[in-house]
Amino acid sequence: MRFMPEKLSLGDWGARLIAVWVVFAFCPEARAQTIPVDFTDGGVTAFDGWVNMNSSNPDFIGWPTLPAESNAPGSGDAQLELVDGTGSPGFYSESLYFLSYQQVANALGGTLFISDPTPVAGVKSIALQVEIGEALGYGFQSPGGYPVLKVNGQPATYAPTYAVLLNRYQNGTFDSPETGEEPVYVKTLGYQWNLEGVGTVHSIQIEFSAVTHAQIYEIRLDQTDVPQSGVAFVPGFLTLAGIGTPQYDGLSTSVTHRFAGPPSRTLTVEFSELLGQAPWTASAPVESGLGSFDVTFIAPGDRRMAWSRNMFFRARYPADP
């Protein structure tokens, strides 16, 4: 989903100063749900989603003996399956739960794989999101349980090009023998594979392993045949909250604006002078704090007149280190 810009007149900030209120699909903080992705430059895309993953949903009766087909509206034919002999996950009252009768940190609860026998023709980028509830500080088993990609049924695996923490909320605490009381989080994690150089892709499979007592609430898989130069995940919402005055030092122009957006996130805010007609220039990564934060933009040359008339903004999640 692309951002939806809406021109916002800034009134007393300047008769000719126009900016953009950038609005993304809002994800409530009560759930760290998956979010739309922003595949740039058009192209052919495909989507699969697994939602309402619980025993009351008839889509998920029969696990793990039957594959769980993607069930979100607009989904393709991808399936979620269990690697035989790797654990006992099942659909329970709230989620796909990795059952165990023991409480051992970082113990394998099961290995799953998502398979798509009909990926987008000429697929160049794949984005996966998993909303997972941790157990004793772990979600995916560490260190090797994070998602990896296989193509065309071959055993070789491809690590993600980008791995991003998209959202999280605290869901209780647990007692650690080393550090005492620690928070338990539900996280939405995003993984992106850029496939240039891989060759023709006829089928894809993404494997990951979760720990015992972890819970998976939602999964989203997106594909495109257009190569992506950066991270495709976008924040839940962003608004322009305060306007700075551009300053020129003889070499470059800088300006600091204030934004309101999702709290406790690391974001990159991009700007353009002509919406749809000029490239986007990214700021340095910024911390959103409590949800109100300043971003400084710098560009060579004297841009005071241009920036006092028009600046447009959008935001992205930068890749985690």
N, C-alpha and C positions, 0 to 999 in steps of 0.2 A: 504494500500500500504506500503510495507516495504521500508526502506531506501535503496539507491543504492550506495554502496561503490565503490570507484575507487582509486586504489593505486596511490599515488603521491610521486615521488622521490623528496627529499628535497635538492639535490645538495650540495651546500656549507655548509649546516647545518650539514652534516655528511654523509660519503660515505655509511654507512649501515643503516642510519635512514630512516625508511619508516613510513608513516602515511596514513590516509585515508581522502580523500575529500568526505565528506558526502553530497549528493545532494538529496533534497526532491522536490516534485512537487512545483513549484513556483507559488505563488498567488500574483498578482500585487497589490500594495498598493492603486491603484485607486478604488478597490473594496475589501471589507472585506469578500471574498467568503469562502465557506466551503472548507475543505481540506480532503485529504485521511486520513484514520486512520491506525494504525499499531497494528493489533491484532497479538500478538506473539504466537509462538508454533503451527502454522498451524491450522488445524481444518476445519470445515464447516462454511462458512460465507454466508451472504446475504446482499444485498444492495437495497435501494430505494432512489431516489432523485427527488426533485421537482425543476426545473430550468426554467428560462425565464417566470416567473410568471406574465404575463401581458395580457391585453385584446386582443393583436394582435396574441396571440398564441392559436390556436384552441383547444389545450389540456385543456384550462381553460375557455372556453365559458360555461355559464350556472350556474356559481357560484352565490349564494350559494345553489341553489336548487338541484344541483347534486354534488356528491363527486368528488374531484379532484384527479385523479389517478396519481401515481408517473410516471414521463415521462422521466427521464434521462436514457440514454442507459444502459442496464444491470439491470434495476429496476425489482423488483418483483411485488406483487399485493397489496401493501399497499396503503391506501387512506387517503386523508386529508378531514375532514368534519367540519362543523360548529355545535356547540351545539345550538339547537333551542332557539331563543329568547334572545341571548346574545349579539347582536350587528348587524352591517351592513357592514361587510367587503366585498370587491369586487375586481375583477381584473381590474386594470386600466392601464394607459399607461406604467408604469414602474414596477409595483409590485402588490402584494396583499395588498390593502390599507384599513385601518379601518376607514370608513367614519363617519364623524360627522359634524353637522352644528354649533357646539359650540366648544369653545377652553377652555377646562378645563383640568388641569394637572392631570394625573393619573386616568382619567375616563375610565371605562371599554369600550373597543371597540369591544370585542367579544371573545368568548372562542372556540378554535379549538381543534380537536383531530385527531391524526394519529392512524389508526387501521390497524393491520396486522393479518388476520385470519389464516395465515400459517407461523408462525415464524420458524426459524431454529429449527429442532428437538433437544431437549436437550439444548436449548439456555442458555448460562451462562453469557453473557455480551451483553449489548445494548448501542450503542453510537448515540446520536442525536446532530445535529448541526442546528442552526437557524441563518440566516443572517437577522438582523432586524434593521430598521432605527428608531431611537428614535423620540419622540415628547415631547417637553417641559421637556426633561431630563429623560423620561421614555420610555422603550420598552415593556417589560412584565409588567403587572400591579403589583404594590407593595402593600402589601408584598406577596400575595399568588398566583401570576400569573405565577411563573416559572414552567417549565415542571415537571409533576409527572407521574408516571407509574401505570397503572392498568393491572392486569393479569387475564385471564380466565373469563372476564366479571364481576368480583367482584368489589364492591365499594371501597375496601381498596386501598390506594395509597402508593406508594413507592417513597420517595425522592431520588434524584440522589446520587450515591456514590461519584462522583466527579462533580464539576461545574467549568468550565474553560473559561476565556476570551481568545479566540484564536486570534482575530484580531480586529482592529477598525480603522476608519478614520473619520475625522471631515467633516460634511456635513452642514455647516452654523452655525448660532447662534440663540439664542432666548433671550428675555429680562425677567429676573426673578425679581419679585417685591422684593425679599429678598436680592439677591446678584448681581443684574445688569445683564450685558451681560454674557451668558453662552454658551459653545459649544454644538452643536447637533452632535451626533455620529451615524454612522452605525457600528454595532458590529456583529461579528460572535461569538456566544456563544456555548460552547460544554457541553453536559451533558452525563454522563456515569453511567449506572446501572450495578452492579455486582450481579448476581441473585443466588448465592449459598445459599441454605437454603430455597429458595422460593417454591421448589417443581416442579412438571411437569408443563410446560407452554404450553398451547394449543393456546392461542391468547393473543395479547398485545394491549394496547391502551395507548397513551401518550397525556395528556391534557395540554394546556397552554392558558393563557389569555393575550392579548395585549391591550394597551391603544388606545384611539381614536387618529387618525392621524398617528399612527405607520404604518410602511410598512415592509412587509416581502418579501425579494428578492429571497431567496433560502433556501431549507431545505434538509438535508441529514440524512438518517437512516441506521446504520450498525449493524449487529448482528453476533455473533460467538458462537459456542458450546464449546469453550475452556475458562476456567476461566482466567480473566486478573488480574495480581497482581498489576498493576499500571495504570496510565493514558494512554489511547491509542492514544491520539492526538499528532501529530508531527508537528514541525515548517515547514514553507514553504521552507527554504533552510538553509544550514550551510556550511561554508568552513573554513578550517584551514588556518589562515593567518600569524601566527608567532610561532616559536618553542622555548620553554624554555629548560633549562638544569636541569635534575633531581638532587635533593639534598638529602643526607642521614644524619640524625641527630643522628644516633645510635639506634633509635627505629623505625622510619618510613621514607618513601621516599615521597618527594613532588616535583611537577613540575607545572609551570604555562605556559599555552599556550594561544595564542591569536586567536580568531575566528571572522569571519564576518558572520552576519546573519540578521534576521528580526529586525528592530529597535523597541525600546520602548516595549519590551516584557520581561517577566520573564521566564527564561528557566532553565532546568536542563540538563547538558551535561553528558552523560555516556561514560565510556571508557572500553575497553577490551584489553588484551595483545595478545590474539589469536582469531581472528575473527571466530565466529561460534563454537569455542571450549572452551570458558571460559565464566563465567557469566559477565554481565555488572555491573559496579560499578558507582553509580551516584555521581556527584558533589553536593555541596550545591546549592540551587537556586541562579541564577545570573541575573542581569539586563543587557539587551543588549544595553541600551543607544541609541546612534546614529547608531548602527549597527556594531561597532567594540568593542570587550570586551574581558577581560581576565578571564580565568577559572583556578583555582588551583585544582589539583588532589592529594590526599593523600592516601597512603596504607601502612600497616605495613610491616616491613622488609626492606632489601636493594634491591630495584627494579631498581637501576641505570642502570645496564647492559641491563635488559629486556626492560626498557622504552626508552633507547637510540637506540634500534633496531626497536621495533614495538609498536605502540599504535594505537588503532582504536577508532573512536568516533561516537556517534549518539546523538540526542537531543530530548527532550520531553518538553511538557508543564506540569509543576507541577500543582496539584490541587490548586485552589484558597482557601484562608483561609475560 
